[in-house]
Amino acid sequence: MCDESSALHRPIQWPAPTKPPAPRTGRHRLVEVFSPSPTSVLGTEEVAISLALLVVATLYSSVGHGGASGYLAVLSLTSFATMEGAWLKQHAWCLNLIVAAIAFYHYQRAGHHVPRLTAIFVVASVPLALLGGYLHVDGAVYDTLLSLTLVWASVRLLGIGQDIDGSLSTDPSLAQAMPFGAGIGLVSGVVGVGGGIFLSPLIMLKRWAAPKTAAATAALFIWVNSAAGLLGSSLSGQWMVESTTLAPFAGAVLIGGFVGSRFGAEIADQRTVRLVLVVVLLLAAGRRLIEVSGI
C-alpha cells in the first residue's frame, strides 16, 4: 500500500529544455563531415587545405606576392567553394596580410625596397581597392580577360634577357604610375587579391626595377590593398571572417611565407625569381580559365 501511495505522489520528471543548435559555420561543416574521430581538432579536408596553402604561400612569397589568387584557387576546389564570394575574398585577404608582411620584411631587410617606387603606385590604389571591396561585381568576364593578360605577361617575361638588371629605364613618374595603381587597386578589391600578380610584371616589363626590387614593392602594395579591400568589404556590411576557420590556415601560410620569402630575398638569384614569377602567373591563369569554363 505504501508503495502504491509513493508512486502516486512521485513528482513528474519533465525533460530538460534543449538549446537551439548553434549556427553552422565553415569550420563546423568541415569537422562534421571530415573529422576522422570525435576528438579530432582538424578535419581531414582542413589538414589537406592547410598543406596546400602552405605550398601556395611558399611559392608566391618567393616573388614577393601574398598568394590570394592561389588561396582562392585552393578554397574553390574544396567544400568551401559553396561559401559566398565575400567570405572567400575576406579569408584570402587575411592570409594575404600575413604572407605579404613577411615577404616585405625579408625583401626590405635585404635592401631591395625603394620607397618612392612603392608610394607612387599605392597613393592611387588604396582608395580604389577600398571601393572595389565595397562593390558586388560578377567576375566571369573579368576572369577570362585576366587569364589572357597573365598568359601574355608570362610570355613577355620569358622573353626578357638575363641582363634586365643592367638595362633598367628611368623611374616612373607619379603621372605614369597613378593610372596603373588605380586600375590594379580597383580590380584587386573586386576580385579579392592584393594586386601583386599585376604590379610585378608591369614593373619588370617596363624595366622600372630589377626583379627583387619589384618583389619588395609588390609585397607592400599587396598588404595595403588587402587591408583596404577588407575595410571596404566590412563597410558594405559583409564581414564574414571566421577566426576558428582562419586559424589553422593562417598558421600554414605563416610557415610558407617565411620559407618562401627568405629564399627569394636572400638565396635565389634574379633570374630564378623571374622564372618563378612566370610559373605563378601561368598557374593563376590556368586556374581562372578552368573556373570560367566550368571544368
C-alpha positions, 0 to 999 in steps of 0.5 A: 500500500505504501508503495502504491501511495509513493508512486502516486505522489512521485513528482513528474520528471519533465525533460530538460529544455534543449538549446537551439543548435548553434549556427553552422559555420565553415569550420563546423561543416568541415569537422562534421563531415571530415573529422576522422574521430570525435576528438579530432581538432582538424578535419581531414579536408582542413589538414589537406587545405592547410598543406596546400596553402602552405605550398601556395604561400611558399611559392608566391612569397618567393616573388614577393606576392601574398598568394590570394589568387592561389588561396582562392584557387585552393578554397574553390576546389574544396567544400568551401567553394559553396561559401559566398564570394565575400567570405572567400575574398575576406579569408584570402585577404587575411592570409594575404596580410600575413604572407605579404608582411613577411615577404616585405620584411625579408625583401626590405631587410635585404635592401631591395625596397625603394620607397618612392617606387612603392608610394607612387603606385599605392597613393592611387590604389588604396582608395580604389581597392577600398571601393572595389571591396565595397562593390558586388561585381560578377567576375566571369568576364573579368576572369577570362580577360585576366587569364589572357593578360597573365598568359601574355605577361608570362610570355613577355617575361620569358622573353626578357634577357638575363641582363634586365638588371643592367638595362633598367629605364628611368623611374616612373613618374607619379603621372605614369604610375597613378593610372596603373595603381588605380586600375590594379587597386580597383580590380584587386578589391573586386576580385579579392587579391592584393594586386601583386600578380599585376604590379610585378610584371608591369614593373619588370616589363617596363624595366622600372626595377630589377626583379627583387626590387619589384618583389619588395614593392609588390609585397607592400602594395599587396598588404595595403590593398588587402587591408583596404579591400577588407575595410571596404568589404566590412563597410558594405556590411559583409564581414564574414571572417571566421577566426576558428576557420582562419586559424589553422590556415593562417598558421600554414601560410605563416610557415610558407611565407617565411620559407618562401620569402627568405629564399627569394630575398636572400638565396635565389638569384634574379633570374630564378625569381623571374622564372618563378614569377612566370610559373605563378602567373601561368598557374593563376591563369590556368586556374581562372580559365578552368573556373570560367569554363566550368571544368 
